[in-house]
Amino acid sequence: MALAVVAGLFLSQSSNERLGGAALFEVTSSEKGQAFMHFLARYGKTYSSKGELAKRFGIFVKNIEAVAVHNRGNGFKKGVNQFSDMTI
């Protein structure tokens, strides 16, 4: 159910491009929604409400944007993992 909600809330109908690797961090808004869908599927994430889903999507976007900034200027690389929808 969570995947269907995400698809309805965050993906453009014309976007069917799959994201992978470093491309995940340099994406447009609809691609961020698609990246979030892949994240949900990969880690089996579900949320109790649409409000919680929207909150976790916002956190996910902030986290992948921070990863992109980090990866531009440091020797080691960060990425998405099972905690990418959480705050510190």
C-alpha positions as CSV (number, residue, x, y, z in Angstrom):
1,M,0.0,0.0,0.0
2,A,2.8,2.5,0.8
3,L,4.3,2.1,-2.7
4,A,1.0,3.0,-4.3
5,V,0.6,6.1,-2.1
6,V,4.1,7.2,-2.9
7,A,3.5,6.7,-6.6
8,G,0.4,8.8,-6.4
9,L,2.0,11.6,-4.3
10,F,5.5,12.0,-5.8
11,L,5.9,10.6,-9.2
12,S,5.1,12.2,-12.5
13,Q,3.1,10.0,-14.9
14,S,5.7,10.3,-17.7
15,S,8.7,9.4,-15.7
16,N,9.7,5.7,-15.9
17,E,13.4,6.1,-15.7
18,R,15.1,3.9,-13.1
19,L,17.8,5.5,-10.9
20,G,21.0,3.8,-9.9
21,G,24.4,4.5,-8.2
22,A,25.6,8.1,-8.0
23,A,22.8,9.4,-10.3
24,L,20.5,9.0,-7.3
25,F,21.9,12.1,-5.7
26,E,21.6,14.6,-8.6
27,V,17.9,14.3,-9.4
28,T,14.8,16.4,-10.1
29,S,11.8,16.4,-7.8
30,S,9.9,13.6,-9.6
31,E,13.1,11.5,-9.6
32,K,13.4,12.0,-5.9
33,G,10.0,10.5,-5.6
34,Q,11.1,7.6,-7.7
35,A,14.2,7.2,-5.6
36,F,12.1,7.2,-2.5
37,M,9.9,4.4,-4.0
38,H,13.0,2.3,-4.7
39,F,14.2,3.0,-1.1
40,L,10.8,1.8,0.3
41,A,10.8,-1.3,-1.8
42,R,14.5,-2.2,-1.1
43,Y,14.2,-1.8,2.6
44,G,10.6,-2.9,3.1
45,K,9.5,0.4,4.6
46,T,5.9,1.1,5.4
47,Y,4.3,4.0,7.4
48,S,1.1,4.2,9.4
49,S,-0.4,7.2,7.6
50,K,-0.1,9.5,4.6
51,G,1.2,12.2,7.0
52,E,4.0,10.0,8.2
53,L,4.8,9.0,4.6
54,A,5.1,12.7,3.6
55,K,7.2,13.4,6.7
56,R,9.6,10.5,5.9
57,F,9.8,11.6,2.2
58,G,10.9,15.1,3.3
59,I,13.6,13.7,5.6
60,F,14.7,11.3,2.8
61,V,15.1,14.2,0.4
62,K,17.0,16.3,2.9
63,N,19.3,13.4,3.6
64,I,20.1,12.6,-0.1
65,E,20.7,16.3,-0.8
66,A,23.2,16.4,2.1
67,V,24.8,13.2,0.7
68,A,25.2,15.0,-2.7
69,V,26.9,18.0,-1.0
70,H,29.2,15.7,1.0
71,N,30.1,13.6,-2.0
72,R,31.2,16.6,-4.0
73,G,33.9,17.6,-1.6
74,N,35.2,14.6,0.4
75,G,37.4,11.6,-0.2
76,F,34.9,9.1,1.1
77,K,31.4,8.7,-0.3
78,K,28.1,8.4,1.5
79,G,25.0,6.8,0.1
80,V,21.4,5.6,0.9
81,N,20.9,2.9,3.4
82,Q,18.0,1.6,5.6
83,F,18.3,4.8,7.8
84,S,17.9,7.4,5.1
85,D,14.3,8.2,6.1
86,M,15.4,9.1,9.7
87,T,16.8,12.1,11.5
88,I,19.8,12.0,13.8
